[in-house]
Amino acid sequence: LCESGIRINRLTACGGGSRSKPWLQIRADLFNLPIDVLEFEEAGTIGAGIIGGAACEMYENIEDGVSQLVKISDTIYPDKVNHERYMHFYSKYRKLYEGVKSIMGY
């Protein structure tokens, strides 16, 4: 996305992957972005509740429902040293990919 000009400042984790701190740390390091972990893991369920609550006028609108129900329980911050290591290997991967993609028919 960044190569397409889309600026991302942080990520949000929910669902099963949000239960593993080591996995979240790897992803934060890889993307060099903080990751907010939602208190309520099941985003689909809470999203449906927010939409239903807005439809039933429990909330003024969807944004109001989000502000009341969506809470961040933790934030995982990237480790700059690990990020540099990942980028070193990623640059090797990109060179390798460019070298073999024509062989693979891409």
N, C-alpha and C positions, 0 to 999 in steps of 0.2 A: 504493500500500500504506500509506503514511504517513497518508493521509486516512482510511483504514480502521482506524487505531489500531495498525498493525503497525510496530514499531520496527526499523529496519535500521541497523547500525553500520558495515558495510563490504560491499564486493562482491568477488567473485572472478571473474577472467577466465581463459578457457581457449579452445582452438580457434583458428581462423583470426584472429578479431578480436583475440586477445591478442598478435599479432605487430606491431601498429601502435601505437607509442607515442603519436603524435598523436591517434589515435582514442580510446585509453584516457584521455588527458588531457582530451579533450572530455567524455567520459562522466563522469570524476571531477568535473570542474568543474560539469557540468550537475546531477548528483545531489548534489554537495557531500559526497561520501563517498570515502574511500580505496579503491583497487582493488588487491587482491592478484593478482599474475600468477603462475600456476602454472608450475613448472619444466618439467613434462611437459604439453604442450598438449592431448593427446587424453584428455579426461576420461572418455569412454565406455570407452576401451580400458583405462585404468588402473583404472576402477571395476570392470570385468569381471574384471580380474586380482585385485583385492582380494577380490571375492566368491568367486572360484574358490579363491584362497589360503586364505580363511577356511573354505571347505567342505572343503578338503584338510588342514586344520589346520596350514597354514604360518604362520598368524596365529591368535592366541587368539580373535579376533573381528574384525568389520569395522573397529571403531575402532582396533584394533591395526594392521591393514593400512594404514589411512589415515595413522596417525601415522608409519609406516615409509616409505610411498611418496609421499605427497602433500607436496611441498615448494614453498615460495613463493620465486620467483627475484627478484621485484621488487615494490615497492609504489608506486603512483602516487597522489600526494596532490592534493587539489583546490586550485585557486587561487581564493581568496575573491572577488577582483575580477571574475574571469571568471564565477563563479557568480552574482554580483549582476547582471551584464549579461544572462546567460541568463534570470534570473528576470524582469527588466524586459520582455523580449520574450515570455516565456511568459505573463505577465499580460495582455499585449495579445492574444495568441493566444486565451486563455480568453475574454476579452470578445468577440472576433470570433466565436468558436465559438458562444457563447451567443446571439449575435445572428442567426446564420444557420442554426442547427440545425433550427428549425421549418420554414424554407424548404426544407431538404433532406429533410424528412420523418422526422427522428429524434425 
